[in-house]
Amino acid sequence: MFIVLCCNRWEMNATTRLRTQAKRVMVGWRRSALVRGSFVLNVVFALYVAVHVVAPPRLVTPRGAVSLLHDNLTSSSSSSSSSSSSDDPSADYPTESEPTIDDPSEPPAPPTPAPTLQEKVYPDLHTCHTPTLTARPALHGTHWVLYNYIPADTQPACNESVTYTTHADFTFLDNLVPLVERWRGPVSAAVFAPGGDFNATLRTAAFLRACRPLVAKHVTFHLFFPADHMPRHVPPTAHLVAQRPSCSAPPPYLAAHTYKRARNLTYPVNVARNIARRAAATYFVLASDVELYPSLDFIRLFMGMMRRQDASRVPAPTRRVYVLPIFEIKSGLRPPATKAALVRMLKRGSAIPFHKFVCPQCHKVPGMREWAESNATDSVNVVMVAKRHPPFHHWEPIYVGTHLEPFYDERLSWEGRSDKMTQMYVMCVLDYEFHVLDNAFLVHRPGIKRHRRDRHRDMLTAKQNALLHNKITPELHTIYGKRGTCFL
C-alpha cells in the first residue's frame, strides 16, 4: 500500500514537472517569437521611414509634359475636391509644378531684349496716317495759304521718311537744288509770295521742276501771302504742273526787283515755318532754313537709329528732339557732304561753327569736342544728351522732331532777330532733352557771315525785343510757368 502510494506520488510529481517544463518551453518560444517579430517590424518601419520620410519620392516628368500635367491637375480639381483624399492614390505624394532636374543639354533662356528707341518713345510710328498731297486754300491768321499748291511727284509713307520743312521767297529757291540733292526725300517748302511776287514764284517753281528733276520729285510748294497783298489771279494747280519752260533761259529767281522789297514788307519767318511744318506728311520733321544743306543719306541713317536702343537712361519716354550741328564754310568752297570731309575743313580753318562771328552763343552745341572726335561711321548715333541750361541758355538748335513740338511765335519777324527764342524757352521749361547726333550736320551756303551794321534792322530789332520782354515773356510765364535754368 505504501509502495503504491509512493509510486502514485512520484508519477504525479513527474507529470507536474513535465507540465511545468512544457509551460516554460512554450513561454520561451512565445517570447522568442515576439522578439523576432519585433525585430522584423522594426526593420520594416525603418525602411518605411527611410523611403517615405527621409527621401520622399518625386514625380519627375519630361520638360514638355510639365505644363500638361499642371493643366490636367487643375482641370480635375473641381471633381476631385468632392471625393475623399484617401481615394486619390497620389494624395500622399508631393507634386511639383516645375522639374527639379535641369537638362544640361539645353542652353539657358536668353535675356529679354531692351526695347528699341521706336518701341520706347514712338510706339505709334507705324500706325500714323499718311495724308494725300491735295491742294487746298486756307486762311492762316492774316495770311492766305495755298497748301500743296504744287505737290511733289512722289510721297513716301508717313513712317518711312523725314520731311525737311523749310521756307523762302522766290529769290532763295535756287537753294532747293543742292538741298534736295543731299536730302533725297520729301521737302515741304512754304514760299512767301505777296502781290506781284506770286507770278514770279510760279515761274520759278515751274523752272525748277522742269530743269531740276529732283525738285519735281521731292518738293511740295505751299504759297502764302498777306490778305492785304493778294495776287491778281490764282491759276489751277494742273496748269502749273503741265508747264515746260526753257531750261536755257535765265532762272526767274535771279530777278532783282521784288514786290516785297518795293512795299518794304517784313518777312514773316515764323508764319512760314509753321505752315511748312503743318503741311508735312511724315511723322518726323526737320524744321530748317533753305540755305542749310544736310549731310548725305540722313533719312536712312536716322530711321535706322529708331531700331536701336534709346540713348536716354531714364526709363520713361521723355520729351526730346535730335540736334544736327550747323557749320559755315568759306566762300567759293564746295559744301562738305560727309563728316570726314567736314572735320578736315574744320582742322584747316576753312569751316567754322555757325554764326561764330555773329552770335556764337546762339549755336554753341554741347559736346562739340566729343562730336568732332567721334569716328565717322555708316550710322547715326547720339553723342550727347543735353538740356538748354547755362551756359547754353541762348542756344537755338535745329533738330528733328515730330508734330507735337511747340510752334513758333508768329508775331516775330526775321528782320527783328531772336525769332526762335520763344520756342526754345518753352522747350526748356517743358524740360526737353536735346540729343546731339554724331554723324549728321547742316552746312550753310558758302560764305562766312560777319556782323554788319544795319540801322533799319537795328530799329526793328529794338522794337521786337520790346515786344518779347513786355508782352510775350509775361504770356509765356502765365501759360508755361517758370524754370530757374531757362532764359528768354
Secondary structure, DSSP 8 states (H G I E B T S, - for coil): -HHHHHHHHHHHHHHHHHHHHHHHHHHHHHHHHHHHHHHHHHHHHHHHHIIIIIS-------GGGHHHHHHHHHHTHHHHTTS-GGGSTTTTS---SS-SS--TTS---------BHHHHH-TTGGG--------EEEEETTEEEEEEEE--S----TTT-EEEEEEEEGGGGGGHHHHHHHH-S-EEEEEE--TTHHHHHHHHHHHHHHH-HHHHHHEEEEEEEETTS--S----HHHHHT----TTS--GGG-S--HHHHTT----HHHHHHHHHHT--SSEEEE--TTEEE-TTHHHHHHHHTTSB-S---SS---EEEE--EEEE-TTS----SHHHHHHHHHHTSEEETTTTT-GGGG--TTHHHHHHS---SS--EEEEE-S-TTSTT----EEEETTS----TT--STTS-TTHHHHHHHHHTT-EEEEESS--EEESSS-------HHHHHHHHHHHHHIIIIIHHHHHHHH---TT---
